[in-house]
Amino acid sequence: MKLLVATDFSPQTKKVLRVARRLASALSAELCVLHVAAPEPAFKTYGVGERQDREVTAAEYREERRLVREAAQSMRDAGIDATGIMVQGPPAKVILEEADKLDADLVVLGSHGFGAVFKMLLGSVSSAVLKKSGRPVLIVPAERDDD
């Protein structure tokens, strides 16, 4: 069995990875940790700030790659056959494409718990993946704020 767990390194990530780890362990599944990085910005400054823009973007990508490697290593440390990948692009589209490439049996991702108005106006990655996937999708709900 193969699991694809998509993460954005938001506060929800720890819970999503915890659920994915339990599933992979219980099912003796291979696990792929996927992070979809934002495409390079279409707008760049020219002149004084151009180099700084590139350096900031490169630093962000290095940090995201580090986090993916760390998440995959954490899974391996728990005895799970895990890999980590980072791909740039539109999140829902990339998640669906990578699930197909991997031939994933299950896609695991988190919900940020935004309200209906937010989803109606802006859409949501988890909603798009759920609607367009021909594969089973597990949406891990956001942590509840019990204040």
Summary of the structure (lengths in Angstrom):
residues: 147
radius of gyration: 16.4
end to end distance: 39.1
largest distance: 54.5
contacts: 428
relative contact order: 0.22
helix: 48%
strand: 20%
